[in-house]
């Protein structure tokens, strides 16, 4: 399993390590472009910019080490470790569905939006139709009871009041 | 004495007992299901603790984590998948013994030695924390700076796999902690005009994203896991345990102390404790050849260590406000939310809360005997819980939990972004725990450093000349140079050998 040794994938990631290292270096450089606008303390001592600058430097330094080390990995270990089209579509589906949820929940209301999200996701993961309908309604009502009735969280109920 | 009695009365009321029972079942369930970790369980628990009084809030975390770390052993023994990373070290041994028809003995050892380990940890917590609190009263910004720096160093040193990646995860956490208004001038950093970001990234949705949503992503990528589950006769699990306890009494003591110590080290948690205890156990064993192919001694050692580690991690969290592992990192967030500032002052002003925590550690571990038995009895049902229904349920829980803290959809967005971040980090071999420790330790390091510098008008010498500060500085340097020294030593040795 993924975490059993924690080591299994480390050899497989030459390309991914180079990309990740590059992204960290880019983040470091980006921080520098922001911090030079930060004000200093009196007498010119560093203030709000000190800590972010240090971190930016570390991002670049460690990112460079990561890229350098990945460059030395043997090329037969360069295959990416996962990602088949179906798995990626599942993940993108989750991402998309939560993003849509965030946008519409205030208008349509918690109960309907949640039940629909649950149903679509269960269908996508291969749960039979009737079971998906039943489970998504049950989970939605349970969460509504827990958060809205017991913990008194003002969940958004939208224009229909649901 | 008064506060001990008060602690008792805080703990033993119907509401708190109910919280304990529910948290116990929750912990067992989450621990036993592969892919759901104790840290994730804590993250999902916070929205509830938000609405509780301090004592039930803390007690629920104590009970849940103790049960979850034990329950992680169940699938390790029955299906060869650790329920939480803390059981990974001895999963192979557990399953090999199950194949030899000794599943009952393995699970018995899992329960009994978890209980003993947990009790050792609780005992050390009760004795060491008040003593350390006395010392902590003398701490100023200089000492806290070093302590937090020490925590950062340990976090990197103990990251499994690549330390470079551990370091980058940590730096990322530190960077996330700088978002929002800075402490010296009140200047908004990296907020890009967003009002919501002025107070920084909200800790709770960030945790739910990093540990909960990322797990949902991973699960939908992996698809349904189907595995054969070994059968066990739960009533036989306690048979012969007394004899094993006597046989492994030295192991118990060694691993209990080791586990607690690793817990106390800021940044190292129960999974690390289990791995180190396993390695030490093998080195000290009379039958090292059995390790990996079914050693009950290995399970006894590592199983004791990971549970004793839990209470150990509460020591720096309560005394200094420096987390001992990723669970206590979240705990510190909960303490602040409850208006309790972790630090020596709690020991003086609210000792009854601490006594309630100590007692709950003892109670939770004792409860593990009947609850562990029940969990093992119902293990095959628990392990068959359909993940394709469970995961959507967890996702909606994450969403509502993130929303509930501030009643804002913005926080759900934070949760989603952190979930994607956590998923990509872990998928590429970057550990996620250092990110949390970075988020918690970042403000402590920065605040104490800046305050010290402003106090002394940028005179650095006090960091090295104050007695406690100097000791902490030396300890931090030792942590840095210890592995380096090890590498050098091995090089010298191998060179000497090649000359021979």
Interface residues (C-beta under 8 A of the other chain):
Chain A: X1 X2 X3 X4 X5 X6 X7 X9 X10 X13 X16 X17 X20 X24 X27 X31 X34 X38 X39 X41 X45 X47 X48 X50 X51 X52 X55 X58 X59 X62 X63 X65 X66 X69 X81 X82 X87 X88 X90 X91 X93 X94 X95 X98 X99 X101 X102 X105 X106 X110 X114 X117 X118 X121 X122 X124 X125 X126 X127 X131 X135 X136 X139 X140 X143 X147 X151 X152 X153 X154 X155 X156
Chain B: X34 X47 X48 X51 X81 X82 X85 X88 X91 X160 X161 X162 X164 X165 X167 X168 X171 X172 X174 X175 X178 X182 X184 X185 X187 X189 X190 X213 X216 X217 X218 X220 X221 X222 X223 X224 X386 X388 X389 X391 X392 X393 X395 X396 X397 X399 X400 X403 X404 X407 X409 X412 X413 X416 X420 X423 X426 X427 X428 X429 X430 X442 X445 X446 X449 X450 X453 X454 X458
